[in-house]
Amino acid sequence: MKRRETLGLDLTPVIDVVFILLIFFIVSSVFKKDELALILDLPSSSAKEMQIDKNQVFIELSAEKLAIKGIEVSFDSLEDNLKEIEDKNKSVIVRIDKKVEYQRVVRVLDLLQKYNLTNLALVTNEEK
């Protein structure tokens, strides 16, 4: 009597498909850099460069939009986010487009002062 061999599932094509999908998702994904959400035209300055830590708060302000930690928000949401910051010495990095109305800048600075977040840095481009 002849023994029957049990047939097993050939995993080679499955592994190939998974590998191709993995490569596709890696190539097509967008890697977020520095939690930045808005495309801003920053003013130039000759000030020295500052090191950026991951635990800093990033605020971005354009003529129409506002973002904190890489997420677009309204001024009310910004205030809620600033309320939640417990460490008042935490650095706040503010990126402001050079065409923003001064009133919008003052509004952001007022919110920072309201919650005693005074460790502030304004980001500019390097002067050429």
ABEGO torsion letter per residue (X at the ends): XBBBBBBBBBAAAAAAAAAAAAAAAAAABBBBBGGBABBBBBBBBABBBBBBBAABBBBBBBAABBBBGGBBBBAAAAAAAAAABABAABBBBBBBBAABBAAAAAAAAAAAAAAGBABBBBBBBBBX
